[in-house]
Each structure stands twice: as structure tokens, then as C-alpha cells.
Amino acid sequence: MANRKKTSNEEMRKRIHTLRSSLKIKPSEKPFAEWMAELNREEKALEEVRFARLSALRH
């Protein structure tokens, strides 16, 4: 691993601020709980499709 220059406190604050502002949910968007529930439903549907495909290959 290459030696990295230590990040200054000010630079770290800037990076954190940038990340926080990019992750904020806009007022026009869905509330976080609703967004997370939708994401979980989508992931579960994808897992079910994958499971069905894998079980079809085994038979």
C-alpha cells in the first residue's frame, strides 16, 4: 500500500460536508422510511427471481 499524505482536519471537514449534502433527501422526494421500504421490496423481488432461476437450473 502506498504511503498517503495525512488529510488535514479542514480537508476532512470539507469532504464530510460534501458527502452529507449529497445524501440529504430533498423535500420533493419520498421520506426515508418509505424509500427504504421500497428498496427492500425491490431487493426481495430480485432475490426471488434469482432463487427461482437457480432452482430451475438444478432440476
JOVENQUI-V47474 format. One line per field, one symbol per residue. burial: 1 if it has 9 or more other ideal C-beta (glycine too) atoms within 8 Angstrom, else 0. Layout:
# JOVENQUI-V47474
burial = ???
This chain:
# JOVENQUI-V47474
burial = 00000000000100100000000010000000001001000000000000000000000
